[in-house]
């Protein structure tokens, strides 16, 4: 064969050779002459078909961990790494509460820094001033639409009050921000609604990773501490981690959890949950749902099917459809809210991880553009850090330091 004949040969079809080797013991004090292959198979991969490899048993089982255990460990580690709702969030000390001022420390500090930097460049009230003001508001996650509306209103307000000095301008703008924020919630119903009799169903929706399961765990612990009888339904059957996490919350708080097999029909779990709540005379049924994609048609159809199942058994339910949003995602959270509002009958917002963001302004466009009430806010990892939302307290905590000139 010539020097280049080798390259002219048509390459053979690719093969996958699997060899399973185990440590060999020496017999009679002598090493084996040749390594022994305990299992070897030549596989031709076929698209769409899984090939099962039979691994022979090993007499020295103590030397090598069983294959099933190794696979299980890898899957568990991978799931733990991809699970955004961390285990540290599953604390249950109801008595430990972060107050709103503490929870908004990062947001308030950033607001103050942004505002001070903006006013430090103040020269005169001209068009450049209002353009920079608009950019400052957008940078605080107020949103383009709300920032534009506020800026237009402030143009008129500054002229109306004839504000010229830096102190007067700052006071007028902050006062207007507070007034605008509070005015959006005049007819807002931020209270939780409960059925006059029978179980109240609270349906949680939202994309994966925003804290739905953790919020359900905290809220259920809170209501149980108030004397309510609670049942949980793990209808996010497509993510094993969500079911396991909800079951962990149930075990920790002594609350029954209705769950189904992996990838089971979520509506079937909801049906079992409703039946369990009725039969056990529960006060509240929390339903955790999947959130693979907020604009996925199948997901929205699943939510609609769940609601039909609930209303068939309990005509006046669900009383609440709460949308969980991660405050740290800013404008992405606003887009999620738009999509879910268009597809489901959202009754309120749970804004999670508010203590972890420096841009708490996201609440303004949620109220101004979507007119959805924020009913709960998450301010930490403890159960008591999930608190009912109070608009006046929030405005005071967020803008108060600017109004009194305290740049903390």
N, C-alpha and C positions, 0 to 999 in steps of 0.2 A: 504494500500500500504506500503510495507516494506521500510526500510530506503534506500536501494539501487535500489528499483524498478524504481525510477525516472530516473536513469541514463540508464536503459535498454530500456526506451521508445524511439522510433524512432523520432528524432526531426522533427518538421513540416517544410514545405518549407518556406524559408525566405520571409518575406513580408516587404514592404516599406509603412509605413503609413505617409501620408502627412496631417498635420493639419495647417490651416491658421487661426490665431487668431488675432483679432483686439481689441483694447481697447474698453471696453463697458461703456456706459453711465449709470448713475444711474437714475432710474425713480422714481418720487415722493420722491426723497431724500433718497431712500433705495437702498442698494447694492443688486445686483442679488444674488439669493440663490446659484446657481451653475454656474460655467463658461460655457458659451455656445460656442460650436464648430461651427463656421460658415461654414466650409467646411472640409470634411474628405473623403479621397479616399484611398482604399487599392489597391496597384498596384503590379502586377506581372511582373517584368522587363522581356522583351523579347529581346534577342540579335538582333541588327540591326533594331529595331523598336522604334521610338520615341513616347512617350506618352504625349499627351497634357493635362495639368491640367488647368481646368477652375476655375479662382478665382472669387468669387462673388464680386459684387460692394459693396462699403462701403459708408454709408451715411455721415460719418464724414471724407470726403476725405482730409480735411485739416490736419487731424491728422497723416496720413500715406502717404508717397510718392508713386505715381503709380508704379506698378511693372515694367512697360516698362522703366520708367525713371531710376529705380534702376539698371536694367540690362544694360542699355545703359551706365550708369556711370561706372559700373564695367568693361565693355568691353573697354571703353575709357581709363581708368586708366591702364589696362593691356597692351593695345596697346602702351600707352605712355612709360611704363616701358621697353617694349621690343624693342621699336624703337631706334636704335643706332644713327640715324642721328638727333641729338637733335635740339630743337626749337631755342636754342641760336645760331645755325649756320645760321639762316635765316635772318641775318642782310643784309641791302642793301645799305650801305654807300659806293658807288663806289669810292669816293675820298679818303677813308681811306685805305692806303696800308701799309703792312708790307714789308720792303725791305728784300732781300735775306739774308743779314748779320744778321738781327734780327731774321728771321725765322729759321735760322740754328744755333742759339745760343746754344741750348741744344745739338745738334749733334756735333758741333765744340768743345764744352767743353768736351764732352765725348771722342772724338777723341784725343784731347790733353792729357787728363788724361790717356787714354789707352797707348798712345805713350810714354808719360813721364815715366809711370810705367814700360813699356817694356824696354826703354833705361836705366832706373835706374839699371836694373839687368845685363847690358852689361858688359861682361868680355873679351870675345874674339869672333871672327867671326868663329864659329865652327858649327857643325851640330845641337847642342842643340839650338844655336842662331836662326837658320832658322826654326827649329820646333816651337820655341816659337813665332817667327814672324808669322808663318802660323796660329797658334792658335789666335793670336791677331787680325789678319785680319778676321778670321771666326767670332770672337766675335763681330766684328763691322758690321756684316751682309753682308760682302763681298761675302760670299758663299764659299763652300769647293772647287768647281772647279776653281773659279777665284782666290782664295787664293793660291791654289797649283800652278797655272800657274804663278802668280806674284812671288811667292817664288822661283820658278825655274829660272825665268828671273833675279831676284835679286842676286842669287848666282853668275851668270855669270857677272853681272854688277859690283858687289863689287870687284871681282877679276880683271876685266878689268880696273877699275879705281884705283886699288891698295889702296882702302880705308881701313884704319886701326883704326884711332881715332874715338871716339864716335861721334864727330861733323861731320866728313866726312861720316861715315856710315849712320847717320840720314839724311844728305843732299841727298846722293845717293838714299836712299830708297824712300824718299818723292818725289824727282824729278821723279823717276821711276813710282810712283803711279800716279802722275799728267800726265805724258806722256802717260801712259797706258790708263788712263781714257779718255784723249782727243783723242787718236788715234782711239778709238772705234767709235767715232762720225764723222770721216772724211767724209764719204759719207752718213751721216745720214740726213734725211729730217725731221726736227722738225717743219716745217711751217704748218699752217692750209690751206687746199685746199677748194676752193669754185667753184661752178658751174659757167661757163661763162654766162649762162642765166637760168632763172627759179630758183626755190628754191633749196638751198643746204640742203641736209639731213645729220645730224650728229647723228649717232646711238651710244648710251651709253650702254656698257655691263659691267658686274662685279657682284660679289656675293653681297648678301644683307649686308648692314651695312658699306660698304666702302665709302659711300658718293656720290653715283651716282646722286640721286635726288637733293641734296644740290649743287653739282657741276653744274648741269644743270641750276638750279636757278641762281647761280652766273654768269655763262657764258652767259646766255641769257640776264641778266641785263647789262652785260658788252657790248654785241653787240648791244643791243637796245640803250644804251647811245652813241654808235658810229653812230647811225642813221639807223641801220638795222631794218627791219620789221620781227618780230620773232613769231613763233607759237610753242607751246609745245604739245607733245602727250604723255599721261600717259598710256603707254602700260604695266606697271606692275600692271595688273588687279587682281593679286592674293593677294596683300597686300594693304588693304584699306588705311593704313597710308601713303604709297608712293603716291597714287593718291591725297589724301588730302593735303599732303605737297607740291606737285607740283602745285595744284590749289591755295594754299596759296601764293606760289611764283608768280604765274601768276597774282593773284589779287593785290599783293603788287607792282608788276612792270608794271601793265597794259598790260599784254601779254595774248592773248587767249590761253586756254588750252582745248585740245580735250581729252575727257575721255569717258569710257564706263562703263557698269554696273559691279558690283563685279563679279569676276571669268569669265568675258566675254573673248572671243577669243582675245588674244593680237593683232593678225594680223588684226582683224577688226578695232581696234583702230588705228593701223598704217595706214590702208587704208583710214579711215576718216581723219586722220591727214594730209596725203599726199594730198587728195582732197581739204581740207581746205586751205593748203598752196598754192596750185595751183590757187584756185578760188580767194583768197585774195591777190595774187601777193606777197606772203611773200618771204623774202630773205633767211631765215634759218628756218628749222624745226628740233627741237631737239626731239629725241625719247628716252624716259626712258623705260628700259626693266626690266624683272624680273631676279632675280639671286638667286633662292632658293638653287641650288647646281651647282657648276661649272662643275662637271663631270656627271650631270644628262643628259641622252640621250634625254629625252623629252624637256628639256630646250634648248639644242642645235638645236633640230628640230624646236622649236618655233622661234629661232633666224634666222634659214635658211628660214623659211616660211615668216617671216617679210621682209627679204631681197628680196625674190622673189616678194612680193607685191610691194615693193618700186621700184625695177627695172622694173616691168611691167608698172608702171605709169610714172616713170622717169628713162629711160634706163641707164643714167650715174651716178645714185646715188646708195647707199650713198657715198658721197665724203669722209667721215670720219667715222671710227668705233673706238671709243675711249674706252679703257679699264681702268676703275677706280680701283686703288689699294690703300689700306690703308698702308702708310709707317710704321705705328706702329706695323704691323703684321710680319715684317721681312721676313723670308724665306717662310712663308705661302703665302705672296704676290707673291713671285717668282714662287711658284708652281701653283698658280692661273693663272699667266701670261702664263705659259707653256700650261696649259689645254685650255685656251681660244684661244691662238694662234693656237693650233692644230685644233680647231673646228670652228673658225671664222676668217675672214680676218681683223685682228686688224691692224689699221694704226698708232696707237700711244697710249701712256700711259698718264693718268692723275694720278699723285702721290699725294694723299690727306694726310692731317694731318702731313705733313713733319715737321712742327714746334713742334709737340707733341712727336717726337721720338728722341732717343739719338743714333740711329743707321742708319744714312743716307746713309751708304755704300750700301744699297740695290740697288741703282741706277747703281752701277758698274756691278753686274751680269746681270741686266736687259739689259744693253747694250752689255756686253761681251758675254753672253751665248744665249740671245734671239734676239739680234740685233733689238730691238724695240726702236724707239725714244720716249723719255719722252717729251711730248709737253706742259704740264701744271703741275704746282705744287701748292698745297694748303698750305699756310703759316699762316692761321688764320681763324677767323670766318667771317670777313667782306667780302663784294663782291670784293673789291679791293685786297684782300689777295690771290685771285686766279690769278696767274701770268704765262705768257709764260715762258717756261724753257729755260735758256741759259747755255750751258754746260761750257763755259769758266768762267762765273761768279760763277757757282756752285763750280767748282774746286778751284777757288781763295778763295771763302768764306769758303770752307771746309778745305783745306790744307794750305791756305795762312798763318795762324798764326803759323803753324809749320815751314814753310819756313823761316819766318823772326824771329822766336824764341819768338813770343808773345804768351804766354800761357793763353790767356784770355778765 
